[in-house]
Amino acid sequence: MQQRSRTVAVVVLAVTVGLGIGAWAQGALSSLGVDEPTARGGFVNALARGGVPVYMAAKAFRTAPPATRAALVKTAISWARTYSESASFKADYDKQRATDVPKPPRFKGSVDEELAAQRAERLKGVEDARKNLATLPANLRPQMEKMVKQMEEQNAKIDHDAQMQAMLRQGIETQRANETKAYEQSMQQHDARFPADPRALIARRLREFLDLSKDVDFGAKLVPGGSKQRFADVRYEEKPDQWKLCYRAGREAVTAAREAAQTWLGAIK
């Protein structure tokens, strides 16, 4: 699936589950087996993730006549817009945004403290190896004693070699700098996905929808293609899944959605 289909606009949510959201707006959530918190959560998740819960009311939407579909879409977008301007939505959005905040790197104290911890670990390794000498068969002890001596010599060299100390320090500093940079980049990506002001994300989704739906050919022909139908024009088969959802929703519903999206986008600006 192409990236655009993964980041489908909120309005496509209204198109594809228009009956469901319309029922939400009328307070008839029970008829869909969806409570209000679930409805709000679904909207926030669709806004943030781009996922479309088409399973909720797709069948009912498909059976509705074109004029009814258009009315359902208008009601749905009206509900979405009203909810998006509420304090409840802002709280729900902020909670979702906080859930996805990247975790900052955690360092083991200062660089000097981490160097000291590394030295302690090396010394402990020598001590543990020396303790193991007593458990070894006599024929293996000379080899282990040699190894322990080499470890002690290596530790002494590290402790007294300024160049090696500088290399160890640089290694820690470089690692910390890389982790900090990666964290800052992930925060930038997070802020792009979930801007502090949700209106920016809503506007982005609206623009995505308007761009996605601008060239839907509602007169396109379908032909048998195994267990499913496919477009006779191979170019349409390559279109994103959400473009095809708009095609199935129909001209009346998408036209109503585009008009409402343009009005909503203008209000945000």
C-alpha positions, -999 to +999 in steps of 0.1 A: +000+000+000+013+034-009+022+059+018-007+082+008-032+054+015-017+049+049-021+085+057-056+089+045-075+120+054-100+121+082-126+129+056-121+095+040-130+081+073-163+099+071-168+087+036-161+051+042-179+049+076-203+077+071-233+059+084-214+050+116-202+085+123-236+099+114-252+076+139-226+087+165-236+123+158-272+114+164-264+096+197-272+062+183-240+045+192-258+016+207-271+006+173-236+000+162-223-015+194-199+014+199-198+035+230-188+071+229-153+067+243-146+041+216-160+064+190-138+093+202-108+070+203-114+058+168-115+093+155-083+103+172-065+072+161-077+076+125-065+112+126-031+103+140-025+070+123-045+073+091-062+039+097-097+037+085-121+014+105-143+005+075-156-025+092-179-005+115-206+004+090-194-002+055-222-026+047-249-002+057-232+026+038-229+006+006-267-002+007-276+035+012-288+054-020-265+081-033-285+110-018-285+094+016-248+088+014-241+125+007-263+134+037-245+109+059-211+123+049-222+159+057-235+148+091-203+128+097-180+157+089-201+181+109-197+157+139-160+154+133-155+191+131-176+198+162-157+171+182-123+183+169-131+218+184-140+204+218-119+202+250-125+164+251-109+160+217-079+181+227-075+160+258-078+127+239-054+140+212-028+151+238-030+117+255-024+099+222+005+123+214+021+117+248+019+080+243+041+082+212+067+105+226+102+090+221+121+081+253+152+103+259+186+085+262+196+075+297+233+078+306+251+062+335+261+094+353+288+117+339+315+107+314+339+104+343+315+082+362+310+059+333+347+056+328+350+047+365+323+021+361+341+006+331+373+004+351+355-013+380+340-038+356+374-046+342+388-051+377+359-073+387+366-094+356+402-100+368+390-108+403+364-133+391+390-149+368+414-152+397+387-168+419+380-194+392+416-205+393+410-226+425+382-245+407+403-255+377+422-288+373+459-284+380+468-289+344+447-259+333+458-234+359+490-223+342+471-212+312+444-194+332+471-177+353+487-165+322+454-151+310+448-133+344+483-118+342+475-105+307+443-090+319+461-072+348+487-059+324+460-046+300+442-029+329+474-012+340+481+000+305+447+014+302+450+032+336+484+048+328+481+054+291+468+089+285+461+082+248+440+052+256+422+071+283+414+098+258+401+071+233+378+056+259+365+091+268+360+099+232+341+067+226+317+074+254+312+110+243+306+100+207+281+074+217+262+098+239+263+124+211+249+099+186+221+088+210+212+124+217+211+133+180+190+102+173+166+113+201+163+148+187+156+135+152+129+111+166+114+141+185+113+161+152+096+132+135+072+129+164+063+165+163+057+163+125+034+133+130+017+147+160+020+186+160+012+202+193-017+220+177-040+193+162-055+217+137-022+214+118-027+177+115-064+180+106-055+205+079-028+181+066-054+152+065-079+175+047-053+185+021-044+148+016-080+139+010-086+167-014-055+158-033-063+121-033-099+125-044-095+152-071-092+128-100-115+099-091-131+086-122-166+076-111-174+064-146-145+039-146-155+005-159-151-027-138-145-061-153-144-096-137-110-104-121-112-138-104-132-136-072-133-098-074-138-071-099-110-050-112-107-018-132-107-022-169-081+006-171-049-008-156-039+027-145-067+027-119-056-007-106-024+011-095-042+038-076-040+038-038-066+018-019-082+050-005-087+063-041-106+031-048-126+035-016-137+069-029-147+054-061-169+028-043-184+055-021-197+073-052-197+107-067-224+122-045-207+112-012-172+122-023-185+155-038-202+163-005-170+153+014-148+175-008-171+205-003-172+200+035-134+195+035-127+227+016-150+246+040-134+230+071-099+237+057-108+273+050-120+277+086-087+263+100-066+287+079 
